[in-house]
């Protein structure tokens, strides 16, 4: 897994972006860049929808920081 670029640091109101999947695990994916804030400090992580190239969608139910790699894990439903 590679570090996720935190697009919300550049624009906290950004609601969508184009990203590339950099890792896949049983319960989620990591992306090269993200608009999702991670869980932390008692606050839940952002939720939303991942739209795949074929138009299908995957529900993101949480976003967790992977501190050892700097990647954000987008937990899928």
Secondary structure in CASP SS format (residue, H / E / C, confidence):
PFRMAT SS
TARGET T0000
AUTHOR 0000-0000-0000
METHOD secondary structure of the structure
MODEL  1
X C 1.00
X C 1.00
X C 1.00
X C 1.00
X E 1.00
X E 1.00
X H 1.00
X H 1.00
X H 1.00
X C 1.00
X C 1.00
X C 1.00
X C 1.00
X C 1.00
X C 1.00
X C 1.00
X C 1.00
X C 1.00
X C 1.00
X C 1.00
X E 1.00
X E 1.00
X E 1.00
X E 1.00
X E 1.00
X C 1.00
X C 1.00
X E 1.00
X E 1.00
X E 1.00
X E 1.00
X C 1.00
X E 1.00
X E 1.00
X C 1.00
X C 1.00
X C 1.00
X C 1.00
X C 1.00
X E 1.00
X C 1.00
X C 1.00
X E 1.00
X C 1.00
X C 1.00
X C 1.00
X C 1.00
X E 1.00
X E 1.00
X E 1.00
X E 1.00
X C 1.00
X C 1.00
X C 1.00
X C 1.00
X C 1.00
X E 1.00
X E 1.00
X E 1.00
X E 1.00
X E 1.00
X E 1.00
X E 1.00
X E 1.00
X E 1.00
X E 1.00
X C 1.00
X C 1.00
X C 1.00
X C 1.00
X E 1.00
X E 1.00
X E 1.00
X E 1.00
X E 1.00
X E 1.00
X C 1.00
END
